C-alpha cells in the first residue's frame, strides 16, 4: 500500500457509475481525508438518472446538500464550481495530495490526455500530472475504441493510474453495493487509505 493521503480532489463526470464516486467520497471522508469535489453538468444528469439524486448546480448549495448527506464527516468536504479558477486545486502551488476522477468519461479522459484544461476537473488533473501527484482515472465504458486505448496508454505513460470500474466476483458479492465497494476499495488502495470494504485475497476463506 502507498503512503496515505490527507487530501484528495474528486472529479465526477458524465460516465455511468456515479455511485462509485459518491461511495468513494463517503469512504474518504470517513477515513479523515479532506475532499475537494467538482462535478460536471453531465454528472448531474447521470446522478438523477441512476440514483434519482438531484445534485445542486451551485457549489455552495451542493456543499450544504452533500455535507448533510455525509453527516459529521461532511465537514471535511469542499465543493467547487466547474469554472472556479480561484479554487486551490486549480494551481500547482496548492494541489491536493492526489486526485481521482470517478467515474471518468471518455471525453474527460481524452481532454486530460491532450493536456487540455477547459474546466476545473481537467485543470486539476493537469496539475496533478505536472506536480507528480497521484492521479487515478476510473473509466466506465465498454467496449473501448482504439482512441480510448491510446489515450489510456498515453496517460499511463504520463504517470496516471487507469483503473477501470471492473468489479471482481471472487469475493462472491451479494448486492450491487458489494460490486461498488470492490472498485472503491481498489481506488482506496492506490491512495493508501485503509479500509475493510472487501476481504483481501489469500486471507480467510
Backbone as JSON Lines, residues from 0, in Angstrom:
{"i":0,"aa":"X","n":[0.84,-1.19,0.0],"ca":[0.0,0.0,0.0],"c":[0.88,1.24,0.0]}
{"i":1,"aa":"X","n":[0.48,2.27,-0.75],"ca":[1.24,3.5,-0.83],"c":[1.04,4.33,0.44]}
{"i":2,"aa":"X","n":[1.87,5.39,0.58],"ca":[1.72,6.27,1.73],"c":[0.34,6.91,1.71]}
{"i":3,"aa":"X","n":[-0.32,7.04,2.86],"ca":[-1.68,7.58,2.88],"c":[-1.71,9.05,2.5]}
{"i":4,"aa":"X","n":[-2.83,9.47,1.96],"ca":[-3.02,10.87,1.56],"c":[-3.88,11.57,2.6]}
{"i":5,"aa":"X","n":[-3.7,12.89,2.71],"ca":[-4.5,13.68,3.64],"c":[-5.58,14.47,2.91]}
{"i":6,"aa":"X","n":[-5.38,14.7,1.62],"ca":[-6.35,15.47,0.84],"c":[-6.46,14.89,-0.55]}
{"i":7,"aa":"X","n":[-7.69,14.85,-1.07],"ca":[-7.96,14.28,-2.39],"c":[-8.92,15.19,-3.13]}
{"i":8,"aa":"X","n":[-8.6,15.46,-4.38],"ca":[-9.56,16.1,-5.28],"c":[-10.34,15.01,-5.99]}
{"i":9,"aa":"X","n":[-11.65,15.11,-5.98],"ca":[-12.51,14.1,-6.59],"c":[-13.36,14.75,-7.67]}
{"i":10,"aa":"X","n":[-13.2,14.27,-8.89],"ca":[-14.0,14.75,-10.01],"c":[-15.02,13.71,-10.42]}
{"i":11,"aa":"X","n":[-16.26,14.14,-10.56],"ca":[-17.34,13.26,-11.04],"c":[-17.74,13.75,-12.42]}
{"i":12,"aa":"X","n":[-17.67,12.88,-13.41],"ca":[-18.03,13.27,-14.77],"c":[-19.23,12.47,-15.24]}
{"i":13,"aa":"X","n":[-19.56,12.59,-16.52],"ca":[-20.82,12.09,-17.03],"c":[-20.86,10.64,-17.45]}
{"i":14,"aa":"X","n":[-19.85,9.84,-17.1],"ca":[-19.91,8.41,-17.39],"c":[-20.91,7.75,-16.46]}
{"i":15,"aa":"X","n":[-21.42,6.62,-16.86],"ca":[-22.27,5.84,-15.97],"c":[-21.44,5.38,-14.77]}
{"i":16,"aa":"X","n":[-22.1,5.23,-13.62],"ca":[-21.38,4.76,-12.43],"c":[-21.15,5.85,-11.41]}
{"i":17,"aa":"X","n":[-22.06,6.82,-11.31],"ca":[-21.9,7.92,-10.35],"c":[-21.85,7.39,-8.92]}
{"i":18,"aa":"X","n":[-22.46,6.22,-8.7],"ca":[-22.44,5.63,-7.36],"c":[-21.04,5.3,-6.88]}
{"i":19,"aa":"X","n":[-20.14,4.97,-7.81],"ca":[-18.75,4.72,-7.43],"c":[-18.14,5.98,-6.79]}
{"i":20,"aa":"X","n":[-18.34,7.11,-7.46],"ca":[-17.74,8.34,-6.97],"c":[-18.3,8.79,-5.64]}
{"i":21,"aa":"X","n":[-19.6,8.69,-5.47],"ca":[-20.21,9.11,-4.21],"c":[-19.81,8.19,-3.07]}
{"i":22,"aa":"X","n":[-19.73,6.9,-3.33],"ca":[-19.27,5.97,-2.3],"c":[-17.8,6.24,-1.94]}
{"i":23,"aa":"X","n":[-17.0,6.56,-2.94],"ca":[-15.61,6.89,-2.69],"c":[-15.5,8.13,-1.8]}
{"i":24,"aa":"X","n":[-16.29,9.15,-2.1],"ca":[-16.3,10.35,-1.28],"c":[-16.66,10.02,0.16]}
{"i":25,"aa":"X","n":[-17.68,9.19,0.34],"ca":[-18.11,8.78,1.67],"c":[-16.98,8.09,2.43]}
{"i":26,"aa":"X","n":[-16.28,7.18,1.77],"ca":[-15.21,6.43,2.42],"c":[-14.02,7.32,2.75]}
{"i":27,"aa":"X","n":[-13.68,8.22,1.85],"ca":[-12.56,9.13,2.09],"c":[-12.84,10.02,3.29]}
{"i":28,"aa":"X","n":[-14.03,10.59,3.32],"ca":[-14.39,11.48,4.43],"c":[-14.41,10.72,5.75]}
{"i":29,"aa":"X","n":[-14.94,9.5,5.74],"ca":[-14.99,8.69,6.95],"c":[-13.59,8.34,7.44]}
{"i":30,"aa":"X","n":[-12.62,8.28,6.53],"ca":[-11.24,7.96,6.88],"c":[-10.46,9.2,7.32]}
{"i":31,"aa":"X","n":[-11.12,10.36,7.37],"ca":[-10.45,11.58,7.8],"c":[-9.74,12.34,6.71]}
{"i":32,"aa":"X","n":[-10.0,12.0,5.46],"ca":[-9.36,12.67,4.33],"c":[-10.18,13.89,3.93]}
{"i":33,"aa":"X","n":[-9.5,15.0,3.65],"ca":[-10.18,16.19,3.13],"c":[-10.45,15.99,1.65]}
{"i":34,"aa":"X","n":[-11.69,16.27,1.23],"ca":[-12.1,16.03,-0.15],"c":[-12.53,17.34,-0.8]}
{"i":35,"aa":"X","n":[-11.92,17.66,-1.94],"ca":[-12.35,18.78,-2.78],"c":[-13.1,18.18,-3.96]}
{"i":36,"aa":"X","n":[-14.39,18.47,-4.04],"ca":[-15.26,17.82,-5.03],"c":[-15.65,18.78,-6.14]}
{"i":37,"aa":"X","n":[-15.57,18.29,-7.36],"ca":[-16.04,19.03,-8.54],"c":[-16.8,18.06,-9.42]}
{"i":38,"aa":"X","n":[-17.97,18.46,-9.91],"ca":[-18.68,17.58,-10.82],"c":[-19.21,18.34,-12.02]}
{"i":39,"aa":"X","n":[-19.31,17.61,-13.12],"ca":[-19.74,18.2,-14.38],"c":[-21.26,18.26,-14.46]}
{"i":40,"aa":"X","n":[-21.76,19.01,-15.43],"ca":[-23.2,19.07,-15.65],"c":[-23.74,17.71,-16.05]}
{"i":41,"aa":"X","n":[-22.95,16.98,-16.84],"ca":[-23.37,15.64,-17.24],"c":[-23.46,14.71,-16.04]}
{"i":42,"aa":"X","n":[-22.6,14.91,-15.05],"ca":[-22.66,14.1,-13.83],"c":[-23.97,14.33,-13.09]}
{"i":43,"aa":"X","n":[-24.47,15.56,-13.12],"ca":[-25.76,15.85,-12.51],"c":[-26.87,15.05,-13.18]}
{"i":44,"aa":"X","n":[-26.8,14.97,-14.51],"ca":[-27.81,14.22,-15.27],"c":[-27.74,12.73,-14.92]}
{"i":45,"aa":"X","n":[-26.51,12.2,-14.85],"ca":[-26.33,10.78,-14.53],"c":[-26.81,10.48,-13.11]}
{"i":46,"aa":"X","n":[-26.52,11.38,-12.17],"ca":[-26.94,11.17,-10.79],"c":[-28.46,11.07,-10.69]}
{"i":47,"aa":"X","n":[-29.14,11.9,-11.45],"ca":[-30.6,11.86,-11.46],"c":[-31.12,10.59,-12.1]}
{"i":48,"aa":"X","n":[-30.48,10.2,-13.2],"ca":[-30.92,9.01,-13.94],"c":[-30.67,7.72,-13.16]}
{"i":49,"aa":"X","n":[-29.48,7.61,-12.57],"ca":[-29.09,6.34,-11.95],"c":[-29.48,6.22,-10.47]}
{"i":50,"aa":"X","n":[-29.49,7.35,-9.76],"ca":[-29.73,7.3,-8.31],"c":[-30.94,8.12,-7.88]}
{"i":51,"aa":"X","n":[-31.6,8.78,-8.84],"ca":[-32.68,9.7,-8.52],"c":[-32.2,10.75,-7.52]}
{"i":52,"aa":"X","n":[-30.96,11.2,-7.72],"ca":[-30.32,12.16,-6.83],"c":[-30.15,13.48,-7.57]}
{"i":53,"aa":"X","n":[-30.73,14.54,-7.04],"ca":[-30.65,15.86,-7.67],"c":[-29.49,16.64,-7.07]}
{"i":54,"aa":"X","n":[-28.34,16.61,-7.74],"ca":[-27.19,17.37,-7.29],"c":[-27.37,18.84,-7.64]}
{"i":55,"aa":"X","n":[-27.28,19.75,-6.68],"ca":[-27.47,21.18,-6.97],"c":[-26.43,21.7,-7.97]}
{"i":56,"aa":"X","n":[-26.83,22.67,-8.74],"ca":[-25.94,23.24,-9.75],"c":[-24.91,24.19,-9.14]}
{"i":57,"aa":"X","n":[-25.3,24.92,-8.08],"ca":[-24.4,25.88,-7.44],"c":[-23.56,25.2,-6.38]}
{"i":58,"aa":"X","n":[-22.26,25.52,-6.38],"ca":[-21.33,24.87,-5.46],"c":[-21.72,25.04,-3.99]}
{"i":59,"aa":"X","n":[-22.1,26.25,-3.53],"ca":[-22.48,26.38,-2.11],"c":[-23.68,25.52,-1.73]}
{"i":60,"aa":"X","n":[-24.66,25.44,-2.64],"ca":[-25.83,24.59,-2.38],"c":[-25.43,23.12,-2.35]}
{"i":61,"aa":"X","n":[-24.55,22.75,-3.28],"ca":[-24.11,21.36,-3.34],"c":[-23.33,20.99,-2.09]}
{"i":62,"aa":"X","n":[-22.52,21.92,-1.6],"ca":[-21.73,21.64,-0.4],"c":[-22.64,21.4,0.8]}
{"i":63,"aa":"X","n":[-23.66,22.24,0.96],"ca":[-24.59,22.05,2.07],"c":[-25.34,20.73,1.93]}
{"i":64,"aa":"X","n":[-25.78,20.43,0.72],"ca":[-26.55,19.21,0.46],"c":[-25.72,17.96,0.77]}
{"i":65,"aa":"X","n":[-24.48,17.94,0.29],"ca":[-23.66,16.75,0.47],"c":[-23.11,16.63,1.88]}
{"i":66,"aa":"X","n":[-22.84,17.76,2.52],"ca":[-22.41,17.68,3.92],"c":[-23.5,17.07,4.79]}
{"i":67,"aa":"X","n":[-24.73,17.42,4.49],"ca":[-25.85,16.82,5.23],"c":[-25.94,15.33,4.93]}
{"i":68,"aa":"X","n":[-25.71,14.96,3.69],"ca":[-25.78,13.55,3.29],"c":[-24.71,12.73,3.99]}
{"i":69,"aa":"X","n":[-23.51,13.29,4.13],"ca":[-22.39,12.55,4.7],"c":[-22.25,12.7,6.21]}
{"i":70,"aa":"X","n":[-23.1,13.48,6.83],"ca":[-23.09,13.6,8.28],"c":[-21.89,14.38,8.79]}
{"i":71,"aa":"X","n":[-21.42,14.03,9.98],"ca":[-20.34,14.77,10.62],"c":[-19.07,14.78,9.77]}
{"i":72,"aa":"X","n":[-18.8,13.67,9.08],"ca":[-17.61,13.6,8.24],"c":[-17.66,14.6,7.08]}
{"i":73,"aa":"X","n":[-18.86,15.06,6.74],"ca":[-19.02,16.02,5.64],"c":[-18.35,17.35,5.88]}
{"i":74,"aa":"X","n":[-17.96,17.63,7.13],"ca":[-17.26,18.89,7.42],"c":[-15.92,18.97,6.69]}
{"i":75,"aa":"X","n":[-15.4,17.83,6.28],"ca":[-14.12,17.82,5.56],"c":[-14.31,17.95,4.06]}
{"i":76,"aa":"X","n":[-15.54,18.19,3.62],"ca":[-15.84,18.29,2.19],"c":[-15.92,19.74,1.74]}
{"i":77,"aa":"X","n":[-15.26,20.04,0.61],"ca":[-15.41,21.32,-0.07],"c":[-15.88,21.04,-1.48]}
{"i":78,"aa":"X","n":[-16.86,21.8,-1.96],"ca":[-17.35,21.64,-3.32],"c":[-17.02,22.91,-4.11]}
{"i":79,"aa":"X","n":[-16.48,22.73,-5.3],"ca":[-16.1,23.86,-6.15],"c":[-16.85,23.8,-7.47]}
{"i":80,"aa":"X","n":[-17.12,24.96,-8.03],"ca":[-17.79,25.02,-9.32],"c":[-16.86,24.68,-10.46]}
{"i":81,"aa":"X","n":[-17.44,24.28,-11.58],"ca":[-16.65,23.84,-12.72],"c":[-15.78,24.94,-13.31]}
{"i":82,"aa":"X","n":[-16.16,26.2,-13.09],"ca":[-15.41,27.33,-13.64],"c":[-14.74,28.16,-12.55]}
{"i":83,"aa":"X","n":[-14.56,27.57,-11.38],"ca":[-13.96,28.29,-10.26],"c":[-12.44,28.24,-10.36]}
{"i":84,"aa":"X","n":[-11.89,29.17,-11.11],"ca":[-10.45,29.19,-11.36],"c":[-9.65,29.69,-10.15]}
{"i":85,"aa":"X","n":[-10.34,30.19,-9.15],"ca":[-9.68,30.61,-7.91],"c":[-9.63,29.48,-6.88]}
{"i":86,"aa":"X","n":[-10.16,28.32,-7.2],"ca":[-10.11,27.19,-6.29],"c":[-8.65,26.77,-6.08]}
{"i":87,"aa":"X","n":[-8.3,26.37,-4.87],"ca":[-6.91,25.96,-4.6],"c":[-6.41,24.88,-5.54]}
{"i":88,"aa":"X","n":[-7.29,23.96,-5.92],"ca":[-6.88,22.82,-6.74],"c":[-6.57,23.21,-8.18]}
{"i":89,"aa":"X","n":[-6.83,24.47,-8.54],"ca":[-6.53,24.93,-9.9],"c":[-5.08,25.33,-10.06]}
{"i":90,"aa":"X","n":[-4.32,25.34,-8.97],"ca":[-2.94,25.83,-9.02],"c":[-1.97,24.78,-8.51]}
{"i":91,"aa":"X","n":[-0.83,24.71,-9.14],"ca":[0.22,23.82,-8.7],"c":[0.84,24.24,-7.38]}
{"i":92,"aa":"X","n":[0.55,25.47,-6.93],"ca":[1.08,25.93,-5.65],"c":[0.27,25.41,-4.46]}
{"i":93,"aa":"X","n":[-0.9,24.81,-4.73],"ca":[-1.74,24.34,-3.63],"c":[-2.58,23.13,-4.04]}
{"i":94,"aa":"X","n":[-1.94,22.11,-4.62],"ca":[-2.72,20.95,-5.07],"c":[-3.04,20.01,-3.93]}
{"i":95,"aa":"X","n":[-4.02,19.14,-4.15],"ca":[-4.29,18.05,-3.21],"c":[-3.16,17.02,-3.3]}
{"i":96,"aa":"X","n":[-3.13,16.14,-2.31],"ca":[-2.12,15.08,-2.35],"c":[-2.35,14.14,-3.52]}
{"i":97,"aa":"X","n":[-3.61,13.98,-3.93],"ca":[-3.95,13.08,-5.02],"c":[-5.26,13.53,-5.64]}
{"i":98,"aa":"X","n":[-5.53,13.01,-6.83],"ca":[-6.81,13.29,-7.49],"c":[-7.37,12.01,-8.07]}
{"i":99,"aa":"X","n":[-8.69,11.88,-8.0],"ca":[-9.4,10.75,-8.61],"c":[-10.53,11.31,-9.46]}
{"i":100,"aa":"X","n":[-10.67,10.81,-10.67],"ca":[-11.83,11.12,-11.49],"c":[-12.65,9.84,-11.57]}
{"i":101,"aa":"X","n":[-13.81,9.85,-10.93],"ca":[-14.58,8.61,-10.75],"c":[-16.08,8.92,-10.7]}
{"i":102,"aa":"X","n":[-16.83,8.55,-11.71],"ca":[-16.39,7.89,-12.93],"c":[-15.77,8.89,-13.9]}
{"i":103,"aa":"X","n":[-14.94,8.37,-14.79],"ca":[-14.25,9.22,-15.77],"c":[-14.8,8.95,-17.16]}
{"i":104,"aa":"X","n":[-15.41,9.96,-17.75],"ca":[-15.94,9.81,-19.11],"c":[-14.79,9.76,-20.11]}
{"i":105,"aa":"X","n":[-15.06,9.24,-21.28],"ca":[-14.04,9.19,-22.32],"c":[-13.67,10.59,-22.8]}
{"i":106,"aa":"X","n":[-14.62,11.52,-22.73],"ca":[-14.33,12.9,-23.1],"c":[-13.34,13.54,-22.14]}
{"i":107,"aa":"X","n":[-13.56,13.34,-20.84],"ca":[-12.63,13.88,-19.85],"c":[-11.28,13.21,-19.97]}
{"i":108,"aa":"X","n":[-11.28,11.89,-20.16],"ca":[-10.02,11.16,-20.31],"c":[-9.23,11.69,-21.5]}
{"i":109,"aa":"X","n":[-9.91,11.94,-22.61],"ca":[-9.24,12.46,-23.8],"c":[-8.69,13.86,-23.55]}
{"i":110,"aa":"X","n":[-9.46,14.7,-22.85],"ca":[-9.01,16.05,-22.57],"c":[-7.76,16.05,-21.69]}
{"i":111,"aa":"X","n":[-7.76,15.21,-20.67],"ca":[-6.59,15.14,-19.78],"c":[-5.39,14.59,-20.54]}
{"i":112,"aa":"X","n":[-5.61,13.6,-21.39],"ca":[-4.52,13.03,-22.18],"c":[-3.91,14.06,-23.12]}
{"i":113,"aa":"X","n":[-4.74,14.99,-23.6],"ca":[-4.26,16.01,-24.53],"c":[-3.73,17.25,-23.82]}
{"i":114,"aa":"X","n":[-3.8,17.26,-22.48],"ca":[-3.31,18.42,-21.73],"c":[-4.24,19.61,-21.76]}
{"i":115,"aa":"X","n":[-5.52,19.38,-22.03],"ca":[-6.48,20.48,-22.05],"c":[-6.9,20.82,-20.63]}
{"i":116,"aa":"X","n":[-7.41,22.01,-20.44],"ca":[-7.85,22.45,-19.11],"c":[-8.99,23.44,-19.26]}
{"i":117,"aa":"X","n":[-10.07,23.0,-19.89],"ca":[-11.2,23.88,-20.18],"c":[-12.17,24.01,-19.02]}
{"i":118,"aa":"X","n":[-12.02,23.18,-18.0],"ca":[-12.84,23.3,-16.8],"c":[-11.99,22.89,-15.6]}
{"i":119,"aa":"X","n":[-12.54,23.0,-14.4],"ca":[-11.74,22.77,-13.2],"c":[-11.33,21.31,-13.05]}
{"i":120,"aa":"X","n":[-12.17,20.38,-13.49],"ca":[-11.79,18.97,-13.41],"c":[-10.55,18.71,-14.24]}
{"i":121,"aa":"X","n":[-10.58,19.18,-15.49],"ca":[-9.44,18.96,-16.38],"c":[-8.2,19.69,-15.87]}
{"i":122,"aa":"X","n":[-8.36,20.92,-15.38],"ca":[-7.22,21.67,-14.87],"c":[-6.61,21.0,-13.65]}
{"i":123,"aa":"X","n":[-7.45,20.53,-12.72],"ca":[-6.94,19.88,-11.52],"c":[-6.19,18.6,-11.89]}
{"i":124,"aa":"X","n":[-6.68,17.86,-12.88],"ca":[-5.99,16.66,-13.34],"c":[-4.65,17.02,-13.98]}
{"i":125,"aa":"X","n":[-4.63,18.09,-14.74],"ca":[-3.4,18.56,-15.36],"c":[-2.39,18.96,-14.29]}
{"i":126,"aa":"X","n":[-2.86,19.61,-13.24],"ca":[-2.0,19.99,-12.12],"c":[-1.42,18.75,-11.45]}
{"i":127,"aa":"X","n":[-2.27,17.74,-11.22],"ca":[-1.79,16.51,-10.58],"c":[-0.67,15.87,-11.37]}
{"i":128,"aa":"X","n":[-0.8,15.85,-12.69],"ca":[0.23,15.25,-13.52],"c":[1.52,16.07,-13.49]}
{"i":129,"aa":"X","n":[1.4,17.37,-13.64],"ca":[2.61,18.19,-13.73],"c":[3.34,18.3,-12.4]}
{"i":130,"aa":"X","n":[2.6,18.16,-11.3],"ca":[3.2,18.23,-9.97],"c":[3.59,16.85,-9.45]}
{"i":131,"aa":"X","n":[3.44,15.83,-10.3],"ca":[3.8,14.46,-9.95],"c":[3.02,13.95,-8.74]}
{"i":132,"aa":"X","n":[1.74,14.34,-8.67],"ca":[0.86,13.81,-7.64],"c":[0.1,12.61,-8.21]}
{"i":133,"aa":"X","n":[-0.41,11.79,-7.33],"ca":[-1.17,10.61,-7.77],"c":[-2.44,11.05,-8.51]}
{"i":134,"aa":"X","n":[-2.65,10.51,-9.69],"ca":[-3.87,10.74,-10.46],"c":[-4.46,9.39,-10.83]}
{"i":135,"aa":"X","n":[-5.68,9.13,-10.34],"ca":[-6.37,7.87,-10.62],"c":[-7.6,8.18,-11.46]}
{"i":136,"aa":"X","n":[-7.69,7.54,-12.61],"ca":[-8.83,7.71,-13.51],"c":[-9.62,6.42,-13.54]}
{"i":137,"aa":"X","n":[-10.93,6.52,-13.32],"ca":[-11.79,5.34,-13.26],"c":[-12.78,5.38,-14.42]}
{"i":138,"aa":"X","n":[-12.36,4.93,-15.6],"ca":[-13.27,4.94,-16.75],"c":[-14.35,3.87,-16.62]}
{"i":139,"aa":"X","n":[-15.54,4.2,-17.11],"ca":[-16.65,3.25,-17.1],"c":[-17.24,3.29,-18.5]}
{"i":140,"aa":"X","n":[-16.69,2.46,-19.37],"ca":[-17.12,2.41,-20.76],"c":[-16.83,1.03,-21.3]}
{"i":141,"aa":"X","n":[-17.63,0.57,-22.26],"ca":[-17.35,-0.69,-22.91],"c":[-18.11,-0.77,-24.23]}
{"i":142,"aa":"X","n":[-17.51,-1.26,-25.29],"ca":[-16.09,-1.59,-25.4],"c":[-15.25,-0.33,-25.55]}
{"i":143,"aa":"X","n":[-13.94,-0.46,-25.45],"ca":[-13.03,0.66,-25.69],"c":[-12.65,0.69,-27.16]}
{"i":144,"aa":"X","n":[-12.66,1.88,-27.73],"ca":[-12.17,2.05,-29.09],"c":[-10.65,2.18,-29.07]}
{"i":145,"aa":"X","n":[-10.04,2.14,-30.23],"ca":[-8.59,2.33,-30.32],"c":[-8.19,3.7,-29.79]}
{"i":146,"aa":"X","n":[-9.04,4.7,-30.01],"ca":[-8.76,6.04,-29.5],"c":[-8.76,6.04,-27.97]}
{"i":147,"aa":"X","n":[-9.75,5.39,-27.37],"ca":[-9.81,5.29,-25.91],"c":[-8.54,4.63,-25.37]}
{"i":148,"aa":"X","n":[-8.16,3.53,-25.98],"ca":[-7.0,2.77,-25.51],"c":[-5.71,3.57,-25.66]}
{"i":149,"aa":"X","n":[-5.59,4.28,-26.77],"ca":[-4.39,5.11,-26.98],"c":[-4.32,6.22,-25.94]}
{"i":150,"aa":"X","n":[-5.46,6.81,-25.62],"ca":[-5.48,7.86,-24.59],"c":[-5.09,7.29,-23.23]}
{"i":151,"aa":"X","n":[-5.6,6.1,-22.91],"ca":[-5.25,5.47,-21.64],"c":[-3.76,5.17,-21.57]}
{"i":152,"aa":"X","n":[-3.19,4.67,-22.66],"ca":[-1.77,4.36,-22.69],"c":[-0.95,5.64,-22.51]}
{"i":153,"aa":"X","n":[-1.38,6.69,-23.15],"ca":[-0.68,7.97,-23.03],"c":[-0.69,8.45,-21.58]}
{"i":154,"aa":"X","n":[-1.83,8.33,-20.92],"ca":[-1.94,8.76,-19.54],"c":[-1.13,7.86,-18.61]}
{"i":155,"aa":"X","n":[-1.15,6.55,-18.85],"ca":[-0.37,5.64,-18.03],"c":[1.12,5.97,-18.14]}
{"i":156,"aa":"X","n":[1.56,6.28,-19.35],"ca":[2.97,6.65,-19.54],"c":[3.3,7.98,-18.87]}
{"i":157,"aa":"X","n":[2.3,8.85,-18.72],"ca":[2.5,10.14,-18.06],"c":[2.46,10.02,-16.54]}
{"i":158,"aa":"X","n":[2.12,8.83,-16.03],"ca":[2.14,8.62,-14.6],"c":[0.8,8.41,-13.95]}
{"i":159,"aa":"X","n":[-0.28,8.49,-14.72],"ca":[-1.62,8.28,-14.15],"c":[-1.89,6.8,-13.94]}
{"i":160,"aa":"X","n":[-2.79,6.5,-13.01],"ca":[-3.28,5.15,-12.81],"c":[-4.63,5.04,-13.5]}
{"i":161,"aa":"X","n":[-4.74,4.16,-14.46],"ca":[-6.0,3.92,-15.16],"c":[-6.64,2.69,-14.52]}
{"i":162,"aa":"X","n":[-7.74,2.9,-13.82],"ca":[-8.36,1.85,-13.02],"c":[-9.82,1.7,-13.45]}
{"i":163,"aa":"X","n":[-10.08,0.92,-14.48],"ca":[-11.46,0.77,-14.96],"c":[-12.38,0.22,-13.88]}
{"i":164,"aa":"X","n":[-13.63,0.61,-13.95],"ca":[-14.62,0.15,-12.98],"c":[-15.04,-1.28,-13.32]}
{"i":165,"aa":"X","n":[-14.13,-2.22,-13.05],"ca":[-14.37,-3.63,-13.33],"c":[-14.39,-4.41,-12.02]}
{"i":166,"aa":"X","n":[-15.55,-4.6,-11.41],"ca":[-15.6,-5.32,-10.13],"c":[-15.27,-6.8,-10.3]}
{"i":167,"aa":"X","n":[-14.62,-7.36,-9.27],"ca":[-14.33,-8.79,-9.26],"c":[-15.47,-9.57,-8.63]}
{"i":168,"aa":"X","n":[-15.49,-10.85,-8.89],"ca":[-16.57,-11.7,-8.38],"c":[-16.07,-12.8,-7.46]}
{"i":169,"aa":"X","n":[-14.75,-12.87,-7.24],"ca":[-14.23,-13.91,-6.37],"c":[-14.58,-13.66,-4.91]}
{"i":170,"aa":"X","n":[-15.04,-12.46,-4.58],"ca":[-15.5,-12.17,-3.22],"c":[-16.96,-12.59,-3.01]}
{"i":171,"aa":"X","n":[-17.57,-13.13,-4.07],"ca":[-18.97,-13.59,-4.03],"c":[-19.92,-12.48,-3.58]}
{"i":172,"aa":"X","n":[-19.98,-11.42,-4.35],"ca":[-20.86,-10.3,-3.98],"c":[-22.32,-10.72,-3.95]}
{"i":173,"aa":"X","n":[-23.04,-10.16,-2.98],"ca":[-24.46,-10.48,-2.81],"c":[-25.35,-9.32,-3.23]}
{"i":174,"aa":"X","n":[-24.79,-8.12,-3.3],"ca":[-25.59,-6.93,-3.58],"c":[-24.83,-6.05,-4.58]}
{"i":175,"aa":"X","n":[-25.55,-5.14,-5.21],"ca":[-24.9,-4.16,-6.09],"c":[-23.87,-3.36,-5.3]}
{"i":176,"aa":"X","n":[-24.19,-3.05,-4.05],"ca":[-23.27,-2.28,-3.21],"c":[-21.93,-3.0,-3.03]}
{"i":177,"aa":"X","n":[-21.95,-4.33,-3.02],"ca":[-20.71,-5.09,-2.9],"c":[-19.82,-4.88,-4.13]}
{"i":178,"aa":"X","n":[-20.44,-4.8,-5.3],"ca":[-19.7,-4.57,-6.54],"c":[-19.1,-3.17,-6.56]}
{"i":179,"aa":"X","n":[-19.87,-2.21,-6.09],"ca":[-19.38,-0.83,-5.99],"c":[-18.19,-0.78,-5.04]}
{"i":180,"aa":"X","n":[-18.32,-1.42,-3.89],"ca":[-17.25,-1.39,-2.89],"c":[-15.98,-2.04,-3.4]}
{"i":181,"aa":"X","n":[-16.08,-3.03,-4.26],"ca":[-14.89,-3.67,-4.81],"c":[-14.04,-2.66,-5.56]}
{"i":182,"aa":"X","n":[-14.68,-1.87,-6.41],"ca":[-13.95,-0.87,-7.19],"c":[-13.43,0.25,-6.29]}
{"i":183,"aa":"X","n":[-14.27,0.72,-5.38],"ca":[-13.86,1.78,-4.46],"c":[-12.67,1.32,-3.63]}
{"i":184,"aa":"X","n":[-12.67,0.06,-3.21],"ca":[-11.57,-0.47,-2.43],"c":[-10.26,-0.41,-3.19]}
{"i":185,"aa":"X","n":[-10.29,-0.69,-4.48],"ca":[-9.06,-0.64,-5.29],"c":[-8.55,0.8,-5.4]}
{"i":186,"aa":"X","n":[-9.47,1.74,-5.52],"ca":[-9.05,3.15,-5.56],"c":[-8.42,3.54,-4.23]}
{"i":187,"aa":"X","n":[-9.06,3.16,-3.13],"ca":[-8.52,3.49,-1.8],"c":[-7.14,2.88,-1.61]}
{"i":188,"aa":"X","n":[-6.93,1.68,-2.12],"ca":[-5.61,1.05,-2.03],"c":[-4.55,1.91,-2.7]}
{"i":189,"aa":"X","n":[-4.87,2.46,-3.86],"ca":[-3.9,3.27,-4.58],"c":[-3.68,4.62,-3.92]}
{"i":190,"aa":"X","n":[-4.6,5.03,-3.08],"ca":[-4.44,6.29,-2.34],"c":[-3.8,6.05,-0.97]}
{"i":191,"aa":"X","n":[-3.6,4.8,-0.61],"ca":[-3.02,4.49,0.68],"c":[-3.98,4.65,1.84]}
{"i":192,"aa":"X","n":[-5.28,4.63,1.57],"ca":[-6.29,4.81,2.6],"c":[-6.77,3.44,3.08]}
{"i":193,"aa":"X","n":[-6.63,3.18,4.37],"ca":[-7.02,1.89,4.91],"c":[-8.55,1.71,4.87]}
{"i":194,"aa":"X","n":[-8.95,0.48,4.66],"ca":[-10.39,0.18,4.59],"c":[-10.6,-1.29,4.87]}
{"i":195,"aa":"X","n":[-11.86,-1.63,5.07],"ca":[-12.27,-3.03,5.23],"c":[-13.49,-3.3,4.36]}
{"i":196,"aa":"X","n":[-13.49,-2.73,3.16],"ca":[-14.64,-2.87,2.28],"c":[-14.78,-4.27,1.73]}
{"i":197,"aa":"X","n":[-13.66,-4.88,1.37],"ca":[-13.69,-6.23,0.8],"c":[-12.57,-7.06,1.44]}
{"i":198,"aa":"X","n":[-12.74,-8.38,1.5],"ca":[-11.66,-9.22,2.06],"c":[-10.44,-9.23,1.13]}
{"i":199,"aa":"X","n":[-9.27,-9.31,1.75],"ca":[-8.03,-9.38,0.97],"c":[-7.83,-10.79,0.42]}
{"i":200,"aa":"X","n":[-7.28,-10.85,-0.78],"ca":[-7.01,-12.14,-1.39],"c":[-6.02,-12.93,-0.54]}
{"i":201,"aa":"X","n":[-6.34,-14.19,-0.29],"ca":[-5.45,-15.03,0.49],"c":[-5.65,-14.96,1.97]}
{"i":202,"aa":"X","n":[-6.6,-14.12,2.42],"ca":[-6.88,-14.03,3.85],"c":[-8.29,-14.55,4.13]}
{"i":203,"aa":"X","n":[-8.4,-15.45,5.05],"ca":[-9.71,-16.01,5.37],"c":[-10.15,-17.0,4.31]}
{"i":204,"aa":"X","n":[-11.45,-17.29,4.32],"ca":[-11.99,-18.25,3.36],"c":[-12.09,-17.64,1.98]}
